[in-house]
Amino acid sequence: PHSRRYSNPRAGRPQSAGTKRSSSAPAPEDPQYSQDTRPAPSERRRDSTESVKAPKMPLSETLESMKQESQMQLAAYISGEIAETEKPVSAYKRKKRVQVMVLFYSTFGNVAKMAEAVAEGCRCGGTDVVLRRVPELMSEEMLQQINAFEAHSRIKHIPVAEPTELADFDCILFGFASRFGTIPYQVQQFLDIAEVMNAPGYLSGKVGSVFTASGTQHGGQEAVCLNCHKFLMDQGMILVGLPPTFTFQFLSSKVQGCTPYGASTISAPQGTRPISNIELQGAMFQGKYAA
């Protein structure tokens, strides 16, 4: 009979090709045939070992989590739970403010004013700035003979630089007047002492820049900057000049300082010519650009 053929599904009797199961036929009793337990086609295509991606956290929560983890690692290091050789590296690092030194030598006071303008520009860039002056080697009698004693008296409140403190700064801006296109011997001696007292490469990777002054329009402003650049490059410093974005340096309607190698002023003999606004703006621009 027709019903006997399907009474035992495991009987092994094949179904004839021309016979079809009726839609009204009762469901088989074996659970294997009563319900399809295979996964859905969409799930079947997915590998069982495939990992499910976790939902992304907002940026603020991610940074806060990194900060908390860093604080926990630091607390564990301070308490002694982490050895000295396993000092944790923070994933959330606070950016340190850039330390800048404006180092200058001034005989008649003009370079000192330029140094103050450079320092003001550095502060506009959000850095910590200190003013330091190169020690004077001339005696007071000699300064009085060349009419420079009064100018030196006005800058005595600025601390004298120590050769060993140059390595503590990220950026150093050097300022001095031209001596026949070369560096003044006061500055040269200071740099020679610093070279001996510091470890090799003590200025490597730091930013270096030069600003200057001269008594005449062609008094060697570019030459003294280039001469100092050779020292900075020999120390491994990164050179920064007065960029062409300071467009006032290209004006030719009147006599003025400022070159692409560094901000400058024309001070006239014994510093009698006042610094122009363009020259002060160039010094501020260079300070902010270097910092």
C-alpha positions as CSV (number, residue, x, y, z in Angstrom):
1,P,0.0,0.0,0.0
2,H,1.0,3.6,-0.5
3,S,0.9,4.4,3.2
4,R,3.1,1.4,4.1
5,R,5.9,2.8,1.8
6,Y,6.3,5.8,4.1
7,S,5.5,4.2,7.5
8,N,9.2,3.5,8.1
9,P,11.5,6.1,6.6
10,R,14.6,4.0,7.4
11,A,13.4,0.9,5.6
12,G,15.7,1.7,2.8
13,R,13.0,1.4,0.1
14,P,13.5,3.9,-2.6
15,Q,10.7,6.1,-3.7
16,S,9.6,5.5,-7.2
17,A,10.3,8.3,-9.7
18,G,6.7,8.8,-10.6
19,T,5.4,8.9,-7.1
20,K,5.1,12.3,-5.3
21,R,4.3,12.9,-1.6
22,S,0.9,14.5,-1.2
23,S,0.7,17.8,0.5
24,S,-1.9,16.3,2.9
25,A,0.3,13.4,3.9
26,P,1.1,13.2,7.6
27,A,4.5,14.5,8.8
28,P,7.1,11.8,9.6
29,E,7.5,10.9,13.3
30,D,11.3,11.0,13.3
31,P,12.6,14.5,14.5
32,Q,15.3,14.3,11.9
33,Y,12.7,14.8,9.2
34,S,10.1,16.7,11.2
35,Q,12.3,19.9,11.4
36,D,15.1,21.3,9.4
37,T,17.8,22.1,11.9
38,R,20.4,23.4,9.4
39,P,21.5,27.0,9.7
40,A,20.0,29.7,7.5
41,P,21.7,30.3,4.2
42,S,23.0,33.7,5.3
43,E,24.5,32.1,8.5
44,R,25.8,29.2,6.6
45,R,28.0,31.5,4.5
46,R,29.6,33.0,7.6
47,D,32.6,31.2,9.0
48,S,32.0,29.9,12.5
49,T,35.4,31.3,13.6
50,E,34.7,34.8,12.3
51,S,34.9,37.3,15.1
52,V,32.2,39.9,15.6
53,K,33.4,43.5,15.6
54,A,32.8,45.4,18.8
55,P,30.9,48.7,18.5
56,K,33.1,51.8,18.2
57,M,33.4,54.0,21.3
58,P,33.1,57.8,21.0
59,L,36.4,59.7,20.8
60,S,35.9,61.4,24.1
61,E,35.3,58.1,25.9
62,T,38.3,56.5,24.2
63,L,40.6,59.4,25.3
64,E,39.2,59.3,28.8
65,S,39.8,55.5,29.0
66,M,43.4,55.9,27.8
67,K,44.0,58.6,30.3
68,Q,42.7,56.5,33.2
69,E,44.8,53.6,32.1
70,S,47.9,55.8,32.0
71,Q,47.2,57.1,35.5
72,M,46.8,53.6,36.9
73,Q,50.1,52.5,35.3
74,L,51.9,55.6,36.7
75,A,50.4,55.0,40.2
76,A,51.5,51.4,40.1
77,Y,55.0,52.5,39.1
78,I,55.3,55.0,41.9
79,S,54.0,52.5,44.5
80,G,56.7,50.1,43.4
81,E,54.4,47.4,41.8
82,I,56.2,47.9,38.5
83,A,60.0,47.6,38.3
84,E,62.3,50.3,37.2
85,T,63.0,48.5,33.9
86,E,59.3,48.2,33.2
87,K,58.5,51.9,33.4
88,P,55.1,52.3,31.6
89,V,54.9,54.3,28.4
90,S,51.8,56.5,28.6
91,A,49.3,56.1,25.8
92,Y,47.9,59.6,26.7
93,K,50.8,62.0,26.6
94,R,50.5,65.6,27.7
95,K,52.3,67.9,25.3
96,K,55.1,69.8,26.9
97,R,55.4,73.5,26.3
98,V,58.3,74.5,24.0
99,Q,61.3,76.1,25.9
100,V,62.9,79.0,24.0
101,M,66.0,81.0,24.7
102,V,66.7,84.4,23.1
103,L,70.4,84.8,23.4
104,F,71.9,88.2,22.4
105,Y,74.8,90.5,22.6
106,S,74.2,94.2,22.3
107,T,76.7,97.1,22.4
108,F,74.5,100.1,21.9
109,G,71.1,98.7,22.8
110,N,69.6,98.1,19.3
111,V,70.0,94.4,19.3
112,A,68.6,94.2,22.8
113,K,65.4,95.9,21.5
114,M,65.3,93.4,18.6
115,A,65.7,90.6,21.1
116,E,62.7,91.8,23.1
117,A,60.6,91.9,20.0
118,V,61.8,88.4,19.1
119,A,60.8,87.2,22.6
120,E,57.4,88.8,22.3
121,G,56.8,86.9,19.0
122,C,57.8,83.6,20.6
123,R,55.3,84.2,23.4
124,C,52.6,84.7,20.8
125,G,53.3,81.2,19.6
126,G,52.5,79.8,23.1
127,T,56.0,79.0,24.3
128,D,58.0,79.6,27.5
129,V,60.7,82.2,26.7
130,V,63.7,83.5,28.6
131,L,66.0,86.4,27.7
132,R,69.7,85.9,28.2
133,R,72.7,88.1,27.3
134,V,76.2,87.1,26.4
135,P,78.7,88.3,29.0
136,E,80.6,91.5,28.1
137,L,84.4,91.2,27.9
138,M,85.2,94.9,27.6
139,S,85.9,96.9,30.8
140,E,83.7,99.7,32.0
141,E,86.4,102.2,31.0
142,M,86.4,100.9,27.5
143,L,82.6,101.0,27.3
144,Q,82.7,104.7,28.4
145,Q,85.2,105.5,25.8
146,I,83.0,104.2,23.0
147,N,79.8,105.7,24.5
148,A,78.3,102.3,25.2
149,F,78.3,102.3,29.0
150,E,74.8,103.8,29.4
151,A,73.3,101.3,26.9
152,H,74.9,98.4,28.9
153,S,73.5,99.8,32.1
154,R,69.9,99.5,30.7
155,I,70.2,95.8,30.1
156,K,71.9,94.7,33.4
157,H,68.6,93.4,34.7
158,I,68.7,90.6,32.0
159,P,70.6,87.6,33.4
160,V,73.9,86.5,31.8
161,A,73.7,83.2,30.0
162,E,75.6,80.1,31.2
163,P,77.2,77.9,28.6
164,T,75.8,74.8,30.2
165,E,72.2,75.8,30.0
166,L,71.9,75.9,26.2
167,A,71.1,72.2,26.1
168,D,68.0,72.8,28.3
169,F,66.1,74.6,25.5
170,D,64.2,73.4,22.4
171,C,64.8,76.5,20.4
172,I,67.6,79.2,20.6
173,L,67.5,82.5,18.7
174,F,70.9,84.2,18.5
175,G,71.1,88.0,18.1
176,F,74.2,90.2,17.7
177,A,75.5,92.9,15.5
178,S,77.8,92.4,12.5
179,R,81.6,92.8,13.0
180,F,82.8,93.2,9.4
181,G,80.4,90.4,8.4
182,T,81.5,88.1,11.2
183,I,80.4,87.1,14.7
184,P,81.5,89.4,17.5
185,Y,84.4,87.9,19.5
186,Q,82.3,88.0,22.7
187,V,79.7,85.7,21.2
188,Q,82.5,83.6,19.5
189,Q,84.2,83.0,22.9
190,F,80.9,82.1,24.6
191,L,80.1,79.5,21.9
192,D,83.6,78.1,22.1
193,I,83.3,77.6,25.9
194,A,79.8,76.0,25.4
195,E,81.3,73.6,22.9
196,V,83.9,72.4,25.4
197,M,81.6,72.3,28.5
198,N,78.7,70.4,26.9
199,A,78.5,66.8,25.5
200,P,78.9,66.3,21.8
201,G,75.6,66.9,19.9
202,Y,74.1,69.0,22.8
203,L,72.2,71.1,20.2
204,S,71.3,68.4,17.8
205,G,67.7,68.5,16.7
206,K,67.0,71.9,18.2
207,V,65.8,74.9,16.3
208,G,68.3,77.6,15.7
209,S,67.7,81.1,14.2
210,V,69.7,84.3,13.9
211,F,68.8,88.0,13.9
212,T,71.3,90.8,13.6
213,A,72.1,94.5,13.1
214,S,74.7,96.6,11.2
215,G,75.8,100.2,11.2
216,T,75.1,100.7,7.5
217,Q,72.9,99.3,4.8
218,H,75.7,97.1,3.4
219,G,77.3,96.3,6.7
220,G,77.3,92.5,6.4
221,Q,73.9,91.5,7.7
222,E,73.5,88.6,5.3
223,A,77.2,87.6,5.8
224,V,77.0,87.4,9.6
225,C,73.8,85.3,9.5
226,L,75.4,82.9,7.1
227,N,78.5,82.7,9.2
228,C,76.4,81.8,12.2
229,H,74.4,79.3,10.2
230,K,77.6,77.3,9.7
231,F,78.0,77.0,13.4
232,L,74.3,76.0,13.9
233,M,74.6,73.4,11.1
234,D,77.8,72.0,12.6
235,Q,75.9,71.5,15.9
236,G,73.1,69.7,14.1
237,M,70.5,72.4,14.6
238,I,67.5,73.0,12.4
239,L,67.8,76.4,10.7
240,V,65.0,78.9,10.6
241,G,65.2,82.3,8.9
242,L,62.7,85.0,8.1
243,P,60.3,83.3,5.7
244,P,59.0,85.0,2.5
245,T,55.5,85.2,4.1
246,F,56.8,88.3,5.8
247,T,56.4,90.3,2.6
248,F,57.6,93.6,4.1
249,Q,61.2,92.5,3.7
250,F,60.9,92.9,-0.1
251,L,59.9,96.6,0.0
252,S,62.4,98.8,-1.8
253,S,60.8,102.2,-1.3
254,K,63.1,103.1,1.6
255,V,66.2,101.8,3.4
256,Q,65.4,99.1,5.9
257,G,66.7,95.9,7.4
258,C,65.3,92.3,7.4
259,T,66.6,89.5,5.1
260,P,65.5,86.0,4.3
261,Y,68.4,84.8,6.5
262,G,67.1,86.6,9.6
263,A,65.5,89.8,10.9
264,S,67.8,92.8,11.1
265,T,68.0,96.5,11.7
266,I,70.3,99.3,10.4
267,S,71.4,101.0,13.5
268,A,73.9,103.6,12.1
269,P,77.2,104.3,13.9
270,Q,76.8,103.9,17.7
271,G,73.2,103.0,17.4
272,T,71.8,106.4,16.7
273,R,69.2,105.3,14.2
274,P,65.9,104.1,15.8
275,I,64.5,100.8,14.8
276,S,61.7,101.0,12.3
277,N,58.3,99.4,12.8
278,I,58.9,97.0,9.9
279,E,62.2,95.8,11.5
280,L,60.4,95.2,14.8
281,Q,57.6,93.4,13.0
282,G,60.1,91.3,11.3
283,A,61.8,90.3,14.6
284,M,58.4,89.4,16.1
285,F,57.5,87.4,13.0
286,Q,60.7,85.5,13.1
287,G,60.3,84.7,16.8
288,K,56.8,83.4,16.3
289,Y,57.8,81.4,13.2
290,A,60.8,79.8,14.9
291,A,58.8,78.9,18.1
